[in-house]
Amino acid sequence: MVAQVSQFGDMALVNSLSGAQTLTAASALTTWKPGDVFYSTTNTAFQAWNGASWVNSSPQLRYIALLTADPVAGGAINMADTGFIECSTAGYARAAVTFSNALSSYPSSSSNAGVLSFTMSSTMTVPVGWAALVTVSSGTTGLFLASWVLAQAYAVQASQQIQVGIGQLVLQGN
């Protein structure tokens, strides 16, 4: 499955490729645009925008969220938008994900390097059909970067798992 890059992800990529992305070192930074990187001289750490404020970004962890509706069709730009509808079944939690490095191929691509497992402690009443790449392990203060349509909609019983195999979530340039 190849990802559909979110509006935020698209803006960050264009800002990076065009050179409009900025790397700033300062004690505080108030303005922001997608793709910016900030080095805080106050706490000597790289910072990333989480949708509401600058937070430590080392290392840059990413998570996969399971969704019950297409976030792009729902108009989601960030995770707090009404179009970002995440699984709410008891026991569900986002899974940390690591992607392979994009190297020497065109178009460039990267995919998940490990199996992702989601275990529900209750029977699902609403199936999930989309996965989303996000910047936080929980909550709605974070960035929505990309999404995938899953191979099928899943609604599992209590204690069953939804698994996404190695290499199934592909990030690809054009």
Z-matrix of the N, CA and C atoms (Angstrom, degrees):
N
C 1 1.439
C 2 1.517 1 108.41
N 3 1.293 2 117.45 1 126.31
C 4 1.459 3 121.89 2 177.11
C 5 1.522 4 108.50 3 -94.46
N 6 1.328 5 116.60 4 137.03
C 7 1.457 6 122.01 5 -175.87
C 8 1.512 7 112.58 6 -72.55
N 9 1.328 8 114.43 7 150.91
C 10 1.453 9 121.40 8 167.35
C 11 1.525 10 104.88 9 -99.63
N 12 1.327 11 117.10 10 117.76
C 13 1.457 12 121.24 11 -177.37
C 14 1.521 13 109.17 12 -70.72
N 15 1.326 14 116.31 13 135.26
C 16 1.467 15 120.99 14 179.96
C 17 1.526 16 110.21 15 -70.42
N 18 1.315 17 116.22 16 168.51
C 19 1.466 18 120.43 17 177.99
C 20 1.524 19 110.41 18 -59.57
N 21 1.345 20 117.79 19 -42.35
C 22 1.458 21 121.18 20 177.12
C 23 1.522 22 110.65 21 -61.49
N 24 1.354 23 116.68 22 -47.51
C 25 1.461 24 120.69 23 -179.29
C 26 1.513 25 112.11 24 -59.66
N 27 1.325 26 116.50 25 -40.64
C 28 1.458 27 121.77 26 178.82
C 29 1.531 28 111.08 27 -62.92
N 30 1.331 29 116.87 28 -45.88
C 31 1.463 30 120.40 29 179.76
C 32 1.527 31 110.87 30 -63.45
N 33 1.346 32 117.47 31 -41.37
C 34 1.464 33 121.28 32 179.67
C 35 1.518 34 111.23 33 -62.81
N 36 1.342 35 117.45 34 -42.52
C 37 1.463 36 120.85 35 179.25
C 38 1.525 37 111.72 36 -64.26
N 39 1.324 38 116.67 37 -45.11
C 40 1.465 39 119.99 38 -179.71
C 41 1.523 40 110.08 39 -64.37
N 42 1.327 41 118.46 40 -43.13
C 43 1.468 42 121.07 41 178.12
C 44 1.519 43 110.89 42 -61.78
N 45 1.328 44 117.21 43 -38.23
C 46 1.461 45 120.51 44 178.88
C 47 1.525 46 111.21 45 -68.18
N 48 1.332 47 117.20 46 -48.15
C 49 1.463 48 121.03 47 -177.64
C 50 1.523 49 112.51 48 -66.97
N 51 1.330 50 117.38 49 -33.70
C 52 1.464 51 120.73 50 -177.02
C 53 1.517 52 112.93 51 -83.20
N 54 1.337 53 116.86 52 -10.00
C 55 1.456 54 120.07 53 -176.89
C 56 1.522 55 112.87 54 86.47
N 57 1.321 56 117.26 55 3.38
C 58 1.462 57 120.48 56 178.88
C 59 1.524 58 111.45 57 -78.57
N 60 1.337 59 117.18 58 -13.25
C 61 1.458 60 121.49 59 174.96
C 62 1.524 61 108.14 60 -66.12
N 63 1.307 62 117.78 61 138.95
C 64 1.457 63 120.33 62 180.00
C 65 1.521 64 110.95 63 -116.39
N 66 1.314 65 115.33 64 146.61
C 67 1.451 66 122.93 65 170.70
C 68 1.512 67 105.39 66 -116.57
N 69 1.309 68 115.99 67 114.94
C 70 1.455 69 121.18 68 -174.73
C 71 1.514 70 109.88 69 -119.97
N 72 1.326 71 116.51 70 138.36
C 73 1.457 72 122.59 71 171.77
C 74 1.518 73 107.07 72 -114.89
N 75 1.317 74 116.98 73 121.14
C 76 1.461 75 122.15 74 -177.68
C 77 1.524 76 108.96 75 -164.19
N 78 1.328 77 116.76 76 174.02
C 79 1.459 78 120.20 77 177.41
C 80 1.523 79 111.04 78 -81.04
N 81 1.327 80 117.80 79 -26.59
C 82 1.469 81 121.27 80 178.26
C 83 1.524 82 108.82 81 -154.17
N 84 1.299 83 116.79 82 149.46
C 85 1.451 84 122.16 83 179.14
C 86 1.522 85 107.69 84 -136.26
N 87 1.310 86 116.90 85 131.93
C 88 1.459 87 119.20 86 -176.83
C 89 1.518 88 112.71 87 -110.94
N 90 1.327 89 118.99 88 -32.74
C 91 1.457 90 119.81 89 -179.70
C 92 1.529 91 109.53 90 -89.99
N 93 1.318 92 115.58 91 157.87
C 94 1.450 93 119.97 92 -177.82
C 95 1.513 94 109.22 93 -155.88
N 96 1.333 95 115.64 94 147.51
C 97 1.458 96 122.05 95 167.75
C 98 1.523 97 107.33 96 -139.83
N 99 1.333 98 118.07 97 154.06
C 100 1.467 99 119.87 98 -177.83
C 101 1.522 100 112.02 99 -52.90
N 102 1.333 101 115.37 100 131.71
C 103 1.454 102 121.90 101 178.05
C 104 1.515 103 114.55 102 99.10
N 105 1.347 104 117.69 103 -13.59
C 106 1.462 105 119.94 104 -179.28
C 107 1.522 106 111.77 105 -64.66
N 108 1.320 107 116.15 106 149.05
C 109 1.457 108 123.96 107 174.79
C 110 1.520 109 107.18 108 -125.25
N 111 1.311 110 116.91 109 138.03
C 112 1.466 111 122.56 110 -176.23
C 113 1.521 112 109.23 111 -128.76
N 114 1.350 113 116.32 112 129.72
C 115 1.456 114 120.88 113 174.23
C 116 1.523 115 107.91 114 -105.21
N 117 1.320 116 116.88 115 116.62
C 118 1.454 117 121.70 116 -178.38
C 119 1.520 118 110.32 117 -82.92
N 120 1.330 119 115.95 118 117.91
C 121 1.465 120 119.87 119 176.61
C 122 1.524 121 110.83 120 -78.13
N 123 1.327 122 117.47 121 -11.75
C 124 1.465 123 121.53 122 177.94
C 125 1.520 124 110.81 123 -75.13
N 126 1.342 125 117.16 124 -49.03
C 127 1.467 126 119.34 125 -179.68
C 128 1.528 127 112.66 126 -113.20
N 129 1.329 128 117.20 127 15.21
C 130 1.472 129 125.32 128 177.43
C 131 1.533 130 112.65 129 42.89
N 132 1.318 131 115.02 130 58.23
C 133 1.460 132 120.77 131 179.01
C 134 1.519 133 109.92 132 -147.94
N 135 1.340 134 115.99 133 149.75
C 136 1.455 135 119.94 134 172.28
C 137 1.515 136 108.87 135 -71.45
N 138 1.300 137 115.81 136 142.54
C 139 1.451 138 122.62 137 -178.51
C 140 1.527 139 109.20 138 -121.48
N 141 1.321 140 115.92 139 148.10
C 142 1.464 141 121.88 140 174.52
C 143 1.518 142 107.76 141 -129.43
N 144 1.318 143 116.34 142 151.99
C 145 1.460 144 122.03 143 178.85
C 146 1.525 145 108.28 144 -78.56
N 147 1.338 146 118.54 145 128.34
C 148 1.462 147 120.86 146 -179.17
C 149 1.522 148 113.04 147 -103.39
N 150 1.326 149 116.73 148 11.40
C 151 1.447 150 120.87 149 -178.92
C 152 1.515 151 112.24 150 105.45
N 153 1.331 152 116.54 151 -17.45
C 154 1.464 153 120.79 152 -179.83
C 155 1.524 154 112.42 153 -137.67
N 156 1.330 155 116.88 154 -29.27
C 157 1.460 156 120.05 155 -177.36
C 158 1.524 157 109.59 156 -159.61
N 159 1.343 158 115.92 157 171.31
C 160 1.464 159 121.58 158 176.06
C 161 1.521 160 108.62 159 -83.06
N 162 1.339 161 117.42 160 132.59
C 163 1.462 162 122.94 161 178.41
C 164 1.518 163 109.11 162 -133.53
N 165 1.341 164 117.00 163 157.70
C 166 1.465 165 120.51 164 177.87
C 167 1.521 166 109.41 165 -55.44
N 168 1.317 167 116.54 166 137.03
C 169 1.464 168 120.27 167 -175.56
C 170 1.518 169 113.15 168 -119.68
N 171 1.294 170 118.92 169 12.70
C 172 1.458 171 120.84 170 -179.03
C 173 1.512 172 109.51 171 -108.04
N 174 1.294 173 120.78 172 119.09
C 175 1.455 174 125.95 173 -7.46
C 176 1.528 175 110.98 174 -80.37
N 177 1.313 176 116.46 175 165.37
C 178 1.459 177 121.04 176 -179.32
C 179 1.521 178 109.22 177 -84.12
N 180 1.311 179 115.93 178 89.64
C 181 1.460 180 120.50 179 -179.94
C 182 1.518 181 110.12 180 -80.72
N 183 1.309 182 115.74 181 147.75
C 184 1.453 183 122.69 182 177.15
C 185 1.521 184 108.15 183 -129.48
N 186 1.316 185 115.90 184 152.40
C 187 1.455 186 122.11 185 -176.71
C 188 1.526 187 109.83 186 -133.61
N 189 1.333 188 115.58 187 153.49
C 190 1.454 189 121.66 188 174.15
C 191 1.521 190 107.61 189 -106.91
N 192 1.331 191 114.67 190 127.52
C 193 1.458 192 122.53 191 175.28
C 194 1.517 193 108.04 192 -108.35
N 195 1.324 194 117.09 193 144.64
C 196 1.463 195 121.88 194 175.18
C 197 1.522 196 108.31 195 -98.51
N 198 1.334 197 115.91 196 133.35
C 199 1.455 198 121.16 197 -174.48
C 200 1.526 199 111.41 198 -120.09
N 201 1.333 200 115.29 199 152.43
C 202 1.465 201 121.05 200 179.41
C 203 1.522 202 112.02 201 -98.20
N 204 1.328 203 118.00 202 -4.46
C 205 1.467 204 122.60 203 178.77
C 206 1.524 205 108.88 204 -146.33
N 207 1.317 206 116.37 205 155.63
C 208 1.462 207 122.14 206 179.62
C 209 1.527 208 109.31 207 -68.77
N 210 1.337 209 118.21 208 115.03
C 211 1.469 210 120.00 209 -176.48
C 212 1.524 211 113.35 210 -68.57
N 213 1.326 212 117.34 211 -31.25
C 214 1.467 213 120.53 212 -179.44
C 215 1.528 214 109.63 213 -70.97
N 216 1.344 215 116.53 214 -46.58
C 217 1.468 216 120.43 215 177.74
C 218 1.530 217 110.24 216 -63.82
N 219 1.354 218 116.39 217 -29.56
C 220 1.468 219 120.90 218 179.53
C 221 1.518 220 113.13 219 -80.87
N 222 1.343 221 117.14 220 -0.54
C 223 1.456 222 120.78 221 177.45
C 224 1.514 223 115.06 222 78.86
N 225 1.336 224 118.47 223 18.16
C 226 1.465 225 121.13 224 -178.46
C 227 1.522 226 110.99 225 -69.94
N 228 1.324 227 115.82 226 128.73
C 229 1.457 228 122.20 227 171.66
C 230 1.519 229 108.13 228 -105.93
N 231 1.338 230 116.39 229 -39.92
C 232 1.456 231 119.85 230 175.54
C 233 1.526 232 109.20 231 -132.62
N 234 1.315 233 116.71 232 178.18
C 235 1.455 234 121.73 233 -172.69
C 236 1.523 235 113.44 234 -72.31
N 237 1.314 236 118.60 235 -17.06
C 238 1.460 237 121.47 236 179.86
C 239 1.527 238 112.12 237 -84.95
N 240 1.329 239 117.98 238 -7.52
C 241 1.466 240 121.58 239 -178.73
C 242 1.528 241 111.00 240 -71.67
N 243 1.332 242 115.49 241 149.84
C 244 1.463 243 120.47 242 -179.38
C 245 1.525 244 112.57 243 -64.54
N 246 1.323 245 118.75 244 -20.58
C 247 1.460 246 121.84 245 178.76
C 248 1.516 247 114.17 246 -79.57
N 249 1.337 248 117.51 247 -6.99
C 250 1.466 249 121.79 248 178.74
C 251 1.531 250 106.58 249 -97.26
N 252 1.346 251 116.97 250 93.81
C 253 1.466 252 121.64 251 -172.98
C 254 1.525 253 109.14 252 -110.09
N 255 1.319 254 115.02 253 103.01
C 256 1.460 255 122.13 254 -174.17
C 257 1.525 256 111.44 255 -91.56
N 258 1.316 257 115.37 256 154.29
C 259 1.463 258 122.71 257 175.47
C 260 1.533 259 109.63 258 -53.63
N 261 1.315 260 116.81 259 136.21
C 262 1.466 261 120.17 260 -179.75
C 263 1.530 262 111.82 261 -120.72
N 264 1.322 263 118.40 262 14.19
C 265 1.461 264 122.65 263 179.32
C 266 1.525 265 110.33 264 -66.78
N 267 1.314 266 116.84 265 137.61
C 268 1.464 267 121.81 266 179.15
C 269 1.524 268 110.34 267 -54.99
N 270 1.322 269 116.34 268 135.95
C 271 1.461 270 122.52 269 178.59
C 272 1.516 271 114.08 270 93.45
N 273 1.327 272 116.38 271 -18.15
C 274 1.464 273 119.66 272 179.91
C 275 1.526 274 110.33 273 -67.24
N 276 1.319 275 116.75 274 140.56
C 277 1.467 276 123.00 275 173.23
C 278 1.522 277 107.89 276 -148.21
N 279 1.314 278 116.49 277 148.04
C 280 1.466 279 121.03 278 175.51
C 281 1.524 280 109.56 279 -62.20
N 282 1.318 281 115.71 280 151.88
C 283 1.460 282 121.51 281 -179.77
C 284 1.527 283 109.93 282 -109.56
N 285 1.332 284 116.50 283 132.57
C 286 1.468 285 120.87 284 174.27
C 287 1.522 286 108.18 285 -65.94
N 288 1.325 287 116.27 286 141.09
C 289 1.465 288 120.49 287 -177.23
C 290 1.523 289 109.59 288 -132.27
N 291 1.315 290 115.37 289 144.50
C 292 1.458 291 122.83 290 174.01
C 293 1.519 292 107.24 291 -121.05
N 294 1.325 293 116.42 292 135.26
C 295 1.463 294 121.69 293 178.91
C 296 1.518 295 109.86 294 -108.19
N 297 1.321 296 115.68 295 150.83
C 298 1.456 297 121.31 296 174.90
C 299 1.526 298 109.06 297 -69.02
N 300 1.335 299 116.92 298 160.52
C 301 1.461 300 121.02 299 176.84
C 302 1.521 301 109.70 300 -75.04
N 303 1.331 302 116.25 301 140.31
C 304 1.463 303 121.23 302 175.15
C 305 1.520 304 107.67 303 -86.01
N 306 1.326 305 116.77 304 115.95
C 307 1.463 306 121.80 305 -176.82
C 308 1.520 307 111.21 306 -135.23
N 309 1.272 308 117.51 307 150.27
C 310 1.470 309 130.58 308 166.92
C 311 1.526 310 117.88 309 25.92
N 312 1.292 311 117.06 310 45.56
C 313 1.456 312 118.95 311 170.42
C 314 1.519 313 107.91 312 -143.03
N 315 1.311 314 115.45 313 156.65
C 316 1.459 315 119.07 314 177.98
C 317 1.513 316 108.07 315 -135.22
N 318 1.293 317 120.92 316 125.10
C 319 1.461 318 123.94 317 -0.60
C 320 1.528 319 110.86 318 -72.91
N 321 1.314 320 115.86 319 148.48
C 322 1.465 321 121.29 320 179.77
C 323 1.521 322 109.75 321 -64.63
N 324 1.321 323 115.29 322 146.61
C 325 1.457 324 118.95 323 176.17
C 326 1.518 325 110.02 324 -149.75
N 327 1.311 326 114.89 325 160.19
C 328 1.453 327 123.76 326 178.06
C 329 1.521 328 106.20 327 -146.87
N 330 1.327 329 117.40 328 149.63
C 331 1.464 330 119.70 329 178.99
C 332 1.525 331 110.24 330 -140.04
N 333 1.331 332 115.10 331 165.21
C 334 1.461 333 119.28 332 -179.16
C 335 1.523 334 110.05 333 -62.85
N 336 1.336 335 114.89 334 134.83
C 337 1.464 336 121.08 335 -173.48
C 338 1.528 337 113.39 336 -90.05
N 339 1.319 338 117.98 337 -9.74
C 340 1.459 339 120.67 338 -179.01
C 341 1.519 340 111.31 339 -140.04
N 342 1.340 341 115.88 340 166.11
C 343 1.457 342 121.55 341 176.06
C 344 1.531 343 108.27 342 -72.58
N 345 1.322 344 116.71 343 135.84
C 346 1.462 345 122.19 344 176.74
C 347 1.520 346 107.92 345 -105.58
N 348 1.339 347 117.14 346 129.30
C 349 1.461 348 121.72 347 -178.61
C 350 1.514 349 110.28 348 -122.60
N 351 1.320 350 115.36 349 134.49
C 352 1.463 351 122.59 350 178.19
C 353 1.528 352 106.84 351 -125.41
N 354 1.342 353 118.04 352 116.70
C 355 1.463 354 122.50 353 -179.35
C 356 1.520 355 109.35 354 -108.33
N 357 1.324 356 116.57 355 129.21
C 358 1.459 357 121.95 356 179.43
C 359 1.532 358 109.08 357 -99.44
N 360 1.329 359 117.12 358 138.50
C 361 1.463 360 119.33 359 177.02
C 362 1.529 361 111.40 360 -93.77
N 363 1.324 362 116.99 361 -6.68
C 364 1.462 363 122.70 362 174.09
C 365 1.523 364 108.73 363 -128.82
N 366 1.315 365 116.11 364 162.96
C 367 1.453 366 120.60 365 175.79
C 368 1.522 367 109.03 366 -72.37
N 369 1.315 368 116.15 367 133.22
C 370 1.465 369 120.67 368 -179.24
C 371 1.527 370 109.90 369 -73.14
N 372 1.327 371 116.67 370 134.47
C 373 1.463 372 121.24 371 175.84
C 374 1.524 373 111.47 372 -103.16
N 375 1.317 374 117.06 373 -20.69
C 376 1.462 375 121.98 374 177.54
C 377 1.532 376 107.09 375 -122.54
N 378 1.322 377 118.02 376 121.28
C 379 1.468 378 119.86 377 -178.08
C 380 1.524 379 112.61 378 -71.86
N 381 1.334 380 115.48 379 153.30
C 382 1.462 381 121.38 380 173.79
C 383 1.524 382 108.02 381 -102.36
N 384 1.336 383 115.96 382 140.00
C 385 1.455 384 120.48 383 -178.79
C 386 1.511 385 113.20 384 -132.95
N 387 1.350 386 116.98 385 0.35
C 388 1.459 387 121.68 386 -178.12
C 389 1.523 388 109.41 387 -137.30
N 390 1.320 389 115.19 388 152.02
C 391 1.459 390 122.46 389 172.41
C 392 1.525 391 106.72 390 -120.64
N 393 1.323 392 116.58 391 146.68
C 394 1.463 393 121.03 392 -179.74
C 395 1.517 394 110.27 393 -131.33
N 396 1.308 395 116.28 394 140.47
C 397 1.459 396 123.13 395 174.61
C 398 1.519 397 107.62 396 -89.87
N 399 1.334 398 116.44 397 121.52
C 400 1.461 399 122.20 398 -176.96
C 401 1.529 400 110.49 399 -132.16
N 402 1.329 401 115.87 400 168.75
C 403 1.466 402 120.66 401 -173.50
C 404 1.523 403 114.70 402 -102.15
N 405 1.331 404 119.36 403 -2.29
C 406 1.466 405 121.16 404 -179.24
C 407 1.526 406 110.66 405 -131.25
N 408 1.332 407 116.23 406 153.16
C 409 1.461 408 121.51 407 -176.48
C 410 1.520 409 113.15 408 -78.44
N 411 1.331 410 117.79 409 -19.27
C 412 1.462 411 121.00 410 178.37
C 413 1.522 412 109.23 411 -161.78
N 414 1.313 413 116.31 412 164.15
C 415 1.463 414 121.22 413 177.34
C 416 1.522 415 112.65 414 84.19
N 417 1.336 416 115.19 415 -178.29
C 418 1.464 417 121.27 416 -176.59
C 419 1.520 418 113.44 417 -111.53
N 420 1.330 419 117.54 418 0.92
C 421 1.458 420 120.06 419 175.45
C 422 1.518 421 107.53 420 -91.55
N 423 1.284 422 115.21 421 94.88
C 424 1.449 423 121.90 422 -177.63
C 425 1.505 424 108.32 423 179.10
N 426 1.297 425 117.08 424 177.49
C 427 1.454 426 121.39 425 -176.18
C 428 1.517 427 111.35 426 -108.08
N 429 1.310 428 116.16 427 139.20
C 430 1.459 429 125.22 428 173.95
C 431 1.523 430 106.31 429 -95.27
N 432 1.345 431 117.24 430 116.38
C 433 1.461 432 122.09 431 -171.90
C 434 1.523 433 114.61 432 -102.78
N 435 1.323 434 117.92 433 -39.00
C 436 1.467 435 121.15 434 -176.90
C 437 1.521 436 108.81 435 -162.60
N 438 1.339 437 116.32 436 163.46
C 439 1.465 438 119.62 437 177.37
C 440 1.524 439 110.77 438 -143.20
N 441 1.311 440 114.87 439 158.76
C 442 1.460 441 123.44 440 178.56
C 443 1.523 442 108.92 441 -131.94
N 444 1.317 443 116.44 442 146.00
C 445 1.462 444 121.20 443 167.87
C 446 1.525 445 105.44 444 -85.44
N 447 1.318 446 117.96 445 126.83
C 448 1.457 447 120.79 446 178.89
C 449 1.531 448 110.04 447 -71.40
N 450 1.317 449 116.41 448 157.31
C 451 1.461 450 121.65 449 -178.22
C 452 1.526 451 111.49 450 -59.96
N 453 1.328 452 116.68 451 -27.04
C 454 1.463 453 122.13 452 176.99
C 455 1.522 454 107.75 453 -154.99
N 456 1.312 455 116.39 454 162.81
C 457 1.461 456 120.73 455 173.64
C 458 1.530 457 107.59 456 -80.75
N 459 1.320 458 116.61 457 137.89
C 460 1.465 459 121.50 458 -178.20
C 461 1.522 460 110.47 459 -115.69
N 462 1.330 461 115.91 460 134.44
C 463 1.460 462 123.50 461 171.21
C 464 1.522 463 105.76 462 -141.67
N 465 1.325 464 117.29 463 96.36
C 466 1.466 465 121.48 464 -172.79
C 467 1.524 466 111.31 465 -97.70
N 468 1.318 467 114.01 466 162.26
C 469 1.459 468 122.19 467 177.25
C 470 1.535 469 109.65 468 -80.07
N 471 1.322 470 116.41 469 165.52
C 472 1.460 471 121.77 470 177.07
C 473 1.525 472 109.97 471 -53.12
N 474 1.321 473 116.77 472 137.30
C 475 1.464 474 126.67 473 178.56
C 476 1.519 475 113.94 474 73.22
N 477 1.328 476 118.58 475 0.27
C 478 1.456 477 120.08 476 174.99
C 479 1.518 478 109.85 477 -88.06
N 480 1.338 479 115.74 478 162.63
C 481 1.455 480 121.63 479 -177.85
C 482 1.518 481 112.12 480 -114.84
N 483 1.315 482 113.70 481 150.82
C 484 1.460 483 122.05 482 164.74
C 485 1.518 484 104.43 483 -106.55
N 486 1.323 485 117.47 484 127.05
C 487 1.455 486 120.76 485 -179.99
C 488 1.519 487 110.71 486 -121.33
N 489 1.334 488 114.67 487 140.87
C 490 1.456 489 122.45 488 174.37
C 491 1.526 490 105.61 489 -115.31
N 492 1.322 491 116.25 490 119.73
C 493 1.462 492 121.22 491 -174.77
C 494 1.519 493 114.02 492 -72.59
N 495 1.325 494 115.51 493 163.28
C 496 1.464 495 122.60 494 176.59
C 497 1.521 496 108.98 495 -56.88
N 498 1.334 497 115.71 496 133.69
C 499 1.444 498 121.19 497 176.28
C 500 1.522 499 115.82 498 78.93
N 501 1.326 500 118.16 499 3.45
C 502 1.467 501 120.71 500 -177.04
C 503 1.516 502 113.55 501 -79.44
N 504 1.330 503 117.63 502 -27.06
C 505 1.469 504 121.49 503 -179.71
C 506 1.532 505 108.19 504 -102.94
N 507 1.309 506 116.58 505 106.92
C 508 1.464 507 121.77 506 -173.63
C 509 1.530 508 110.14 507 -108.48
N 510 1.322 509 115.08 508 128.05
C 511 1.466 510 122.27 509 170.28
C 512 1.525 511 105.57 510 -100.50
N 513 1.323 512 116.91 511 124.88
C 514 1.463 513 119.13 512 -175.31
C 515 1.516 514 111.45 513 -138.42
N 516 1.332 515 115.40 514 136.34
C 517 1.458 516 120.75 515 174.08
C 518 1.512 517 109.47 516 -76.34
N 519 1.311 518 115.07 517 173.81
C 520 1.476 519 118.31 518 -179.68
C 521 1.497 520 110.61 519 -95.77
